[in-house]
């Protein structure tokens, strides 16, 4: 997989050494400079995925450099750094298009989390989304794949409404590709040279969601140590994707309604009115009409959101697209992991089409990715998909990870009489020791299967590479 490119501009050589070491250990390609006038030339030589820029960069003002970068490419993701606690300057940087700012010095954990979040935001904005209706195609970017009548109709709707500023509500089960449709609308819109920001309303605690969306004033709540700009203000002129809008509280819903009606809002703890020009695309897997009946969702907001409605069918209702999706994912992961899988067997394809895919396209993508990484063959077979193999054989171990009690039986058999020994069980460290030991064994075994490839191991385990490395350090599998 190609490493993300990060450019860091700071007049402190020590700062650059620390950041380079940290980020290169995470697998990123890092370029650094202590010369303010080199930043622009380095960007022109090859656009980085992320730029770190000191607000006080030698004799120059980092905000001026920020402005010049945005002239070259308004969608470059930039994080400003400040060591003087100049909050007001940092806020100005956000208004000028910076993704975020960080106060120096910062901890390694904070840096890696911020970098991942910023790169994800940049990917959503810059990675191309295209349509694919044939078995063969360019594996670059990401694609909405399908040629069933329902999918072809969605392609038409995207084409019709993309250039307008109409609010769009995308509905469908989890894993059906709602984010891809939102990004396709953005990329075909007249706002595609402006920001595209996404917030998952279900992933942020209720107490923090309003602050994330609208910003807050210093002291407005516990932990609000300084003023902060919200995502709506950062996205001024662009497109804002409200993912899982059905999970917002009624209070937050009322503020969203105000944005849609008046294009204004007030930060948390503030009285000043902020005006923005933002197109809103929302998505949900929930039945909002039922939410209205249960007094959990505002009826007036529902009708403001559904100016245009797009419904994404679950995969079980478009089984004719499954062969196309399989071919697409094989090409994608062959390129991403440098594999050479040719195809799937006829028997396996029949089972892939028959399977109901409760997790939809996301479940299929993960299953194919793991099968390709683990398989030693050029043609995937049903044995490479344990869930399908178990289902085919009507095995009693089918869905073993989802049945309550199966883990208990498994561990009791493995531990034998140990659990019945009072001398052992009464040890306060027993639980932690056993849990830690199982986690270490799981990680070690997976790494052995992938021959030490941490990226592949993390994909199999369903965790991030950063989390995997942290666990490996805790268990002594790598040096700290």
C-alpha positions as CSV (number, residue, x, y, z in Angstrom):
1,X,0.0,0.0,0.0
2,X,1.3,3.4,-0.9
3,X,2.4,5.4,2.1
4,X,0.6,8.8,2.7
5,X,2.9,11.8,2.1
6,X,3.3,14.3,4.9
7,X,5.2,17.7,4.6
8,X,6.3,19.5,7.8
9,X,7.4,23.1,7.9
10,X,8.9,24.3,11.1
11,X,12.1,26.4,12.0
12,X,12.8,24.1,14.9
13,X,15.1,21.2,13.8
14,X,14.5,19.4,17.0
15,X,10.7,19.5,16.4
16,X,11.2,18.2,12.9
17,X,13.4,15.3,14.1
18,X,10.8,14.3,16.7
19,X,7.8,14.5,14.3
20,X,9.6,12.7,11.5
21,X,10.7,9.8,13.7
22,X,7.2,9.4,15.1
23,X,5.4,9.6,11.8
24,X,7.8,7.4,9.9
25,X,7.4,4.7,12.5
26,X,3.7,4.8,11.7
27,X,4.5,4.1,8.0
28,X,4.1,7.6,6.6
29,X,6.5,9.2,4.0
30,X,7.7,12.4,5.6
31,X,9.4,15.5,4.1
32,X,10.6,18.3,6.3
33,X,12.0,21.8,5.9
34,X,13.2,24.7,8.1
35,X,12.9,27.2,5.2
36,X,9.6,28.9,4.8
37,X,10.2,29.7,1.1
38,X,10.7,26.0,0.4
39,X,7.2,25.0,1.4
40,X,5.5,26.1,-1.8
41,X,8.2,24.6,-4.1
42,X,8.0,21.3,-2.3
43,X,4.2,21.3,-2.7
44,X,4.5,22.1,-6.4
45,X,7.0,19.2,-6.9
46,X,4.4,16.7,-5.6
47,X,1.2,17.4,-3.7
48,X,1.4,16.0,-0.2
49,X,-1.6,14.3,1.5
50,X,-1.1,16.4,4.7
51,X,0.9,19.5,5.6
52,X,2.0,20.6,9.1
53,X,2.9,24.3,9.2
54,X,4.2,26.4,12.1
55,X,2.1,29.6,12.6
56,X,5.3,31.5,13.4
57,X,7.6,30.1,10.8
58,X,11.0,32.0,11.1
59,X,10.5,35.5,9.9
60,X,7.3,34.7,8.1
61,X,3.7,34.4,9.2
62,X,2.4,30.9,8.7
63,X,-1.0,32.3,7.8
64,X,0.5,33.9,4.7
65,X,2.0,30.6,3.6
66,X,-1.3,28.9,4.3
67,X,-3.0,31.4,2.0
68,X,-0.5,30.7,-0.8
69,X,-0.9,26.9,-0.4
70,X,-4.7,27.3,-0.7
71,X,-4.2,29.2,-4.0
72,X,-2.3,26.2,-5.4
73,X,-4.9,23.6,-4.2
74,X,-7.8,24.7,-1.9
75,X,-8.4,21.1,-0.9
76,X,-4.9,20.4,0.6
77,X,-5.3,19.3,4.2
78,X,-3.3,21.6,6.5
79,X,-2.7,21.5,10.3
80,X,-1.2,24.6,11.9
81,X,1.2,24.3,14.9
82,X,1.6,26.9,17.6
83,X,4.0,27.0,20.5
84,X,2.9,30.4,22.0
85,X,-0.7,29.5,22.7
86,X,-1.8,32.1,20.2
87,X,-5.4,30.9,20.2
88,X,-6.8,33.8,18.2
89,X,-4.2,33.3,15.4
90,X,-5.1,29.6,15.3
91,X,-8.8,30.5,15.0
92,X,-7.9,32.8,12.1
93,X,-6.1,29.8,10.5
94,X,-9.2,27.7,10.7
95,X,-11.3,30.4,9.1
96,X,-8.7,30.5,6.2
97,X,-9.1,26.8,5.6
98,X,-6.8,24.9,8.0
99,X,-8.2,21.5,9.0
100,X,-7.1,21.9,12.6
101,X,-4.3,23.3,14.8
102,X,-2.2,21.8,17.6
103,X,-0.4,23.3,20.5
104,X,3.3,22.4,20.9
105,X,4.6,20.3,22.6
106,X,2.2,17.5,21.9
107,X,2.2,13.8,22.8
108,X,2.9,11.1,20.3
109,X,-0.6,9.5,20.8
110,X,-2.3,12.9,20.1
111,X,-0.2,13.4,17.0
112,X,-1.0,10.0,15.5
113,X,-4.7,10.3,16.2
114,X,-4.8,13.8,14.7
115,X,-2.8,12.6,11.6
116,X,-5.2,9.7,10.9
117,X,-8.2,11.9,11.3
118,X,-6.8,14.6,9.0
119,X,-5.8,12.0,6.3
120,X,-9.3,10.4,6.5
121,X,-10.8,13.9,6.0
122,X,-8.5,14.6,3.0
123,X,-9.3,11.2,1.5
124,X,-13.0,11.8,1.6
125,X,-12.5,15.1,-0.1
126,X,-9.9,14.1,-2.7
127,X,-10.2,10.4,-3.5
128,X,-12.2,10.1,-6.7
129,X,-15.6,8.3,-6.7
130,X,-16.7,6.8,-10.1
131,X,-19.3,4.5,-11.3
132,X,-18.6,1.0,-12.6
133,X,-21.0,-1.2,-14.6
134,X,-18.5,-3.6,-16.2
135,X,-16.3,-6.4,-15.0
136,X,-13.1,-4.6,-16.1
137,X,-12.1,-1.1,-15.1
138,X,-9.5,1.1,-13.6
139,X,-8.8,0.1,-10.0
140,X,-7.8,3.7,-9.0
141,X,-10.0,5.6,-6.5
142,X,-13.2,4.1,-5.2
143,X,-16.3,3.1,-7.2
144,X,-20.0,2.7,-6.8
145,X,-20.3,-0.7,-8.5
146,X,-23.5,-2.1,-10.1
147,X,-25.7,-2.3,-13.1
148,X,-29.0,-3.4,-11.6
149,X,-32.0,-1.1,-12.4
150,X,-32.0,0.4,-8.9
151,X,-28.3,1.3,-9.0
152,X,-28.6,2.7,-12.5
153,X,-31.4,4.9,-11.3
154,X,-29.2,6.2,-8.5
155,X,-26.5,7.2,-11.0
156,X,-29.1,9.2,-12.9
157,X,-30.3,11.0,-9.7
158,X,-26.8,11.9,-8.8
159,X,-26.2,13.4,-12.2
160,X,-29.5,15.4,-12.0
161,X,-29.1,16.9,-8.6
162,X,-25.3,17.3,-8.1
163,X,-25.0,20.8,-9.6
164,X,-27.8,22.2,-7.5
165,X,-27.6,23.1,-3.8
166,X,-30.5,21.0,-2.9
167,X,-30.3,19.2,0.5
168,X,-30.1,15.4,0.0
169,X,-31.2,12.6,2.4
170,X,-29.6,9.2,1.7
171,X,-31.3,6.3,3.3
172,X,-30.2,2.7,3.5
173,X,-28.9,-0.1,5.8
174,X,-25.4,0.1,7.3
175,X,-22.8,-0.9,4.8
176,X,-24.7,-0.1,1.6
177,X,-22.4,2.8,0.5
178,X,-24.2,6.0,1.7
179,X,-20.9,7.8,2.1
180,X,-19.8,7.0,-1.4
181,X,-23.0,8.5,-2.8
182,X,-22.5,11.6,-0.8
183,X,-19.0,12.0,-2.1
184,X,-20.1,11.4,-5.7
185,X,-22.6,14.2,-5.3
186,X,-20.0,16.5,-4.0
187,X,-17.4,15.7,-6.6
188,X,-19.9,16.4,-9.4
189,X,-21.2,19.6,-7.8
190,X,-20.2,23.2,-8.4
191,X,-18.7,23.2,-4.8
192,X,-16.1,20.5,-5.6
193,X,-13.2,23.0,-5.2
194,X,-14.4,23.8,-1.6
195,X,-14.3,21.7,1.5
196,X,-16.1,18.4,2.0
197,X,-16.4,17.6,5.7
198,X,-18.2,14.6,7.3
199,X,-19.3,14.1,10.9
200,X,-20.7,10.7,12.1
201,X,-23.4,11.7,14.6
202,X,-23.5,8.2,16.0
203,X,-19.8,8.1,16.8
204,X,-19.5,11.3,18.9
205,X,-20.9,11.5,22.4
206,X,-24.0,13.6,22.8
207,X,-22.3,16.1,25.0
208,X,-19.6,16.8,22.4
209,X,-21.6,16.6,19.1
210,X,-22.9,20.2,19.3
211,X,-19.4,21.5,20.0
212,X,-18.0,19.5,17.0
213,X,-20.7,20.9,14.7
214,X,-21.0,24.5,15.9
215,X,-17.8,25.2,17.9
216,X,-17.8,26.6,21.4
217,X,-16.7,29.6,23.5
218,X,-14.0,29.4,26.1
219,X,-15.5,28.2,29.4
220,X,-18.8,27.1,27.9
221,X,-18.5,23.7,29.5
222,X,-16.0,21.6,31.5
223,X,-12.9,21.1,29.4
224,X,-13.6,24.1,27.1
225,X,-10.2,25.7,27.8
226,X,-10.2,27.8,24.7
227,X,-12.5,28.9,21.9
228,X,-12.9,26.5,19.0
229,X,-14.3,26.7,15.5
230,X,-16.9,24.1,14.6
231,X,-17.1,22.0,11.5
232,X,-20.0,24.0,9.9
233,X,-17.9,27.2,10.0
234,X,-14.8,25.3,8.6
235,X,-17.0,24.0,5.8
236,X,-18.2,27.5,4.7
237,X,-18.7,27.4,1.0
238,X,-18.5,23.7,0.8
239,X,-20.5,20.5,1.4
240,X,-21.2,19.1,4.8
241,X,-22.1,15.4,5.2
242,X,-24.1,14.6,8.3
243,X,-23.7,10.8,8.6
244,X,-26.3,8.9,10.7
245,X,-28.4,12.0,11.3
246,X,-31.1,9.9,13.0
247,X,-28.8,9.6,16.0
248,X,-28.9,13.3,17.0
249,X,-30.7,14.6,20.0
250,X,-33.7,16.8,19.6
251,X,-31.7,19.8,20.8
252,X,-29.0,19.3,18.2
253,X,-31.8,18.7,15.6
254,X,-33.2,22.2,16.3
255,X,-29.8,23.8,15.6
256,X,-29.5,21.8,12.3
257,X,-32.9,23.0,11.3
258,X,-31.8,26.6,11.9
259,X,-28.8,26.0,9.6
260,X,-31.0,24.7,6.9
261,X,-33.5,27.4,7.2
262,X,-31.3,30.5,7.8
263,X,-27.7,29.3,7.2
264,X,-26.9,30.6,10.7
265,X,-26.0,29.2,14.1
266,X,-24.5,30.2,17.4
267,X,-21.5,28.4,19.0
268,X,-22.1,26.5,22.3
269,X,-22.0,29.0,25.1
270,X,-22.1,32.0,22.7
271,X,-24.7,34.5,21.7
272,X,-23.1,35.8,18.4
273,X,-24.7,34.6,15.2
274,X,-22.4,32.9,12.6
275,X,-23.5,32.9,9.0
276,X,-22.4,30.2,6.6
277,X,-23.0,29.0,3.1
278,X,-23.1,25.2,3.3
279,X,-24.8,22.5,1.3
280,X,-26.0,19.7,3.6
281,X,-26.1,16.0,2.6
282,X,-27.5,13.7,5.3
283,X,-27.7,9.9,5.7
284,X,-29.3,7.5,8.1
285,X,-30.0,3.8,8.4
286,X,-32.9,4.5,10.7
287,X,-36.6,4.8,9.8
288,X,-37.1,8.5,10.4
289,X,-40.9,8.4,10.0
290,X,-41.0,5.9,12.9
291,X,-38.7,8.3,14.8
292,X,-41.2,11.1,14.2
293,X,-44.0,8.9,15.6
294,X,-41.9,8.1,18.7
295,X,-41.1,11.8,19.2
296,X,-37.4,11.1,18.6
297,X,-37.0,13.0,15.4
298,X,-38.4,16.4,14.4
299,X,-40.9,16.3,11.6
300,X,-40.0,19.8,10.3
301,X,-36.3,18.7,10.1
302,X,-37.3,15.6,8.2
303,X,-39.0,17.5,5.5
304,X,-36.1,20.0,5.3
305,X,-33.6,17.2,4.8
306,X,-35.6,15.2,2.2
307,X,-35.7,17.8,-0.6
308,X,-34.1,15.0,-2.6
309,X,-34.2,11.4,-1.3
310,X,-32.0,8.6,-2.4
311,X,-32.6,5.1,-1.2
312,X,-29.8,2.6,-1.4
313,X,-31.1,-1.0,-1.5
314,X,-29.4,-3.7,0.6
315,X,-27.2,-6.2,-1.2
316,X,-29.7,-9.0,-0.9
317,X,-32.0,-7.0,-3.2
318,X,-29.4,-6.5,-5.9
319,X,-27.7,-9.9,-6.1
320,X,-27.1,-9.5,-9.8
321,X,-24.4,-6.9,-8.9
322,X,-22.5,-9.4,-6.7
323,X,-20.2,-10.8,-9.5
324,X,-19.3,-7.2,-10.4
325,X,-18.5,-6.4,-6.8
326,X,-16.4,-9.5,-6.4
327,X,-14.3,-8.7,-9.5
328,X,-13.9,-5.1,-8.3
329,X,-12.7,-6.0,-4.8
330,X,-10.2,-8.6,-6.3
331,X,-8.7,-5.9,-8.5
332,X,-8.6,-3.4,-5.6
333,X,-6.9,-5.7,-3.1
334,X,-4.5,-7.1,-5.6
335,X,-3.3,-3.6,-6.2
336,X,-3.4,-2.6,-2.6
337,X,-1.6,-5.6,-1.1
338,X,0.5,-6.7,-4.2
339,X,-1.4,-10.0,-4.5
340,X,-2.1,-12.1,-7.5
341,X,-5.6,-13.6,-7.0
342,X,-7.2,-14.4,-10.4
343,X,-10.8,-15.1,-9.6
344,X,-13.2,-17.1,-7.4
345,X,-14.4,-20.6,-8.1
346,X,-17.8,-21.2,-9.6
347,X,-18.9,-22.9,-6.3
348,X,-17.8,-20.0,-4.2
349,X,-19.5,-17.5,-6.5
350,X,-22.8,-19.4,-6.2
351,X,-22.5,-19.2,-2.4
352,X,-21.6,-15.5,-2.4
353,X,-24.7,-14.8,-4.5
354,X,-26.9,-17.0,-2.2
355,X,-25.6,-15.5,1.1
356,X,-27.8,-12.8,2.5
357,X,-25.0,-10.3,3.5
358,X,-26.6,-8.7,6.6
359,X,-23.6,-6.3,6.7
360,X,-24.1,-5.5,3.0
361,X,-21.2,-4.3,0.8
362,X,-19.0,-3.5,3.8
363,X,-19.3,-7.1,5.0
364,X,-18.4,-8.5,1.6
365,X,-15.4,-6.1,1.2
366,X,-14.0,-7.2,4.5
367,X,-14.6,-10.9,3.8
368,X,-12.9,-10.8,0.4
369,X,-10.0,-8.7,1.8
370,X,-9.3,-11.3,4.6
371,X,-9.7,-14.2,2.2
372,X,-7.3,-12.8,-0.3
373,X,-4.7,-11.9,2.4
374,X,-4.8,-15.4,3.9
375,X,-5.1,-17.5,0.8
376,X,-2.1,-19.1,-0.9
377,X,-4.0,-19.9,-4.1
378,X,-4.7,-17.9,-7.2
379,X,-8.4,-19.0,-7.3
380,X,-10.4,-18.4,-4.1
381,X,-12.6,-21.2,-3.0
382,X,-15.3,-21.6,-0.4
383,X,-12.7,-22.9,2.1
384,X,-11.3,-19.3,2.1
385,X,-14.6,-18.0,3.6
386,X,-15.1,-19.8,6.9
387,X,-18.6,-18.4,7.4
388,X,-19.8,-19.7,4.0
389,X,-18.1,-23.0,4.4
390,X,-19.7,-23.5,7.8
391,X,-23.1,-22.5,6.4
392,X,-22.7,-24.9,3.5
393,X,-21.9,-27.8,5.7
394,X,-24.6,-26.9,8.2
395,X,-21.8,-27.1,10.8
396,X,-22.7,-26.7,14.5
397,X,-20.0,-24.0,14.6
398,X,-21.9,-21.7,12.2
399,X,-21.8,-18.1,13.4
400,X,-19.8,-19.3,16.5
401,X,-18.7,-15.7,17.3
402,X,-22.2,-14.4,17.5
403,X,-23.9,-17.1,19.7
404,X,-24.1,-16.4,23.4
405,X,-22.3,-19.0,25.4
406,X,-20.1,-20.4,22.7
407,X,-17.0,-18.5,24.0
408,X,-17.8,-19.8,27.5
409,X,-17.8,-23.4,26.3
410,X,-14.6,-22.8,24.2
411,X,-12.7,-21.4,27.1
412,X,-13.8,-24.0,29.7
413,X,-12.6,-26.7,27.4
414,X,-9.3,-25.0,26.8
415,X,-8.7,-24.2,30.5
416,X,-9.7,-27.6,31.8
417,X,-10.0,-27.7,35.5
418,X,-8.1,-24.5,36.1
419,X,-11.3,-22.5,36.6
420,X,-12.4,-25.0,39.4
421,X,-9.2,-24.4,41.4
422,X,-10.1,-21.9,44.2
423,X,-6.4,-21.2,44.8
424,X,-6.1,-19.9,41.3
425,X,-9.4,-18.2,40.8
426,X,-9.1,-16.1,44.0
427,X,-5.9,-14.5,42.7
428,X,-6.8,-10.9,41.9
429,X,-4.6,-10.9,38.8
430,X,-6.2,-14.0,37.3
431,X,-8.7,-12.3,35.1
432,X,-6.2,-9.8,33.7
433,X,-3.6,-12.5,33.2
434,X,-5.9,-14.7,31.2
435,X,-7.4,-11.9,29.1
436,X,-3.9,-10.5,28.3
437,X,-2.6,-13.9,27.5
438,X,-5.4,-14.6,25.0
439,X,-4.9,-11.3,23.4
440,X,-1.2,-11.8,23.0
441,X,-1.7,-15.3,21.5
442,X,-4.3,-13.9,19.1
443,X,-2.0,-11.1,17.9
444,X,1.1,-13.4,17.7
445,X,-0.8,-16.1,15.7
446,X,-2.2,-13.5,13.3
447,X,1.2,-12.0,12.7
448,X,2.7,-15.5,12.1
449,X,0.0,-16.0,9.4
450,X,0.8,-12.7,7.7
451,X,4.6,-13.3,8.1
452,X,4.9,-10.2,10.2
453,X,3.0,-7.8,8.0
454,X,1.3,-5.5,10.5
455,X,-1.0,-3.9,8.0
456,X,-2.5,-7.2,6.9
457,X,-2.7,-8.4,10.5
458,X,-4.6,-5.3,11.6
459,X,-7.0,-5.8,8.7
460,X,-7.7,-9.4,9.7
461,X,-8.2,-8.4,13.4
462,X,-10.4,-5.5,12.4
463,X,-8.4,-2.9,14.3
464,X,-6.2,0.0,13.2
465,X,-2.5,-0.5,12.6
466,X,-1.8,2.1,15.4
467,X,-3.9,0.0,17.9
468,X,-2.1,-3.2,16.8
469,X,1.3,-1.6,17.3
470,X,0.2,-0.4,20.8
471,X,-0.9,-3.9,21.8
472,X,2.3,-5.4,20.4
473,X,4.3,-3.1,22.6
474,X,2.2,-3.9,25.6
475,X,2.8,-7.6,25.1
476,X,6.5,-7.3,24.3
477,X,6.1,-8.4,20.7
478,X,8.0,-5.4,19.5
479,X,10.4,-3.0,21.2
480,X,8.9,0.2,22.7
